[in-house]
Amino acid sequence: MAETTVVDARKLNLNMSAIADAAIQEAVRQARREEWKQEHADALAAQDDWQDQHGHPFRAIMAGPFSGAGQS
């Protein structure tokens, strides 16, 4: 970490440990999400293909009486 960053953070009374912890937690969450998406890419692609061929499985529900609510 750059020394000027540390100096500025201290001047602003920022909790660098808490900020670093939160940033690392978010990075881990994103990395796990990407890993999961890669591991399940084939299944997700198959689901997309099925939906392209057959339409959304809940299209009847989605096209119900309030499907256009809030649209002008």
C-alpha positions as CSV (number, residue, x, y, z in Angstrom):
1,M,0.0,0.0,0.0
2,A,1.3,3.4,-0.9
3,E,2.6,5.5,2.1
4,T,0.5,8.5,1.0
5,T,-2.6,6.4,1.1
6,V,-1.9,5.3,4.7
7,V,-1.1,8.9,5.7
8,D,-4.3,10.1,4.2
9,A,-6.4,7.3,5.7
10,R,-5.0,8.1,9.2
11,K,-5.7,11.8,8.8
12,L,-9.3,10.9,7.9
13,N,-9.5,8.5,10.8
14,L,-10.4,5.6,8.5
15,N,-10.4,2.1,9.9
16,M,-8.0,0.6,7.4
17,S,-8.4,-2.9,8.9
18,A,-12.1,-2.9,8.5
19,I,-11.9,-1.4,5.0
20,A,-9.4,-4.0,4.0
21,D,-11.5,-6.8,5.5
22,A,-14.6,-5.7,3.7
23,A,-12.7,-5.4,0.4
24,I,-11.2,-8.9,0.8
25,Q,-14.6,-10.4,1.7
26,E,-16.1,-8.8,-1.5
27,A,-13.3,-10.0,-3.6
28,V,-13.7,-13.6,-2.2
29,R,-17.5,-13.4,-2.9
30,Q,-16.9,-12.3,-6.5
31,A,-14.2,-14.9,-7.1
32,R,-16.5,-17.7,-5.7
33,R,-19.4,-16.5,-7.9
34,E,-17.2,-16.6,-11.0
35,E,-15.8,-20.0,-10.1
36,W,-19.4,-21.3,-9.6
37,K,-20.5,-19.9,-13.0
38,Q,-17.5,-21.5,-14.7
39,E,-18.2,-24.9,-13.0
40,H,-21.9,-24.8,-14.0
41,A,-21.4,-23.2,-17.5
42,D,-22.6,-26.3,-19.3
43,A,-25.8,-26.6,-17.3
44,L,-26.5,-22.8,-17.6
45,A,-26.0,-23.0,-21.4
46,A,-28.4,-26.0,-21.6
47,Q,-31.0,-24.1,-19.6
48,D,-30.7,-21.1,-21.9
49,D,-31.0,-23.4,-25.0
50,W,-34.1,-25.1,-23.6
51,Q,-35.7,-21.7,-22.8
52,D,-34.9,-20.5,-26.3
53,Q,-36.7,-23.5,-27.7
54,H,-39.6,-23.7,-25.4
55,G,-40.0,-20.2,-23.9
56,H,-39.9,-19.2,-20.3
57,P,-41.4,-21.9,-18.0
58,F,-43.5,-19.3,-16.1
59,R,-44.6,-17.2,-19.1
60,A,-48.3,-17.8,-18.3
61,I,-47.8,-16.5,-14.8
62,M,-45.7,-13.6,-16.0
63,A,-48.4,-12.7,-18.5
64,G,-51.1,-12.6,-15.9
65,P,-53.5,-9.7,-15.2
66,F,-50.8,-7.5,-13.6
67,S,-48.0,-8.2,-16.1
68,G,-48.2,-4.7,-17.5
69,A,-48.7,-2.9,-14.2
70,G,-46.5,0.2,-13.8
71,Q,-45.8,0.5,-17.5
72,S,-47.0,3.4,-19.5
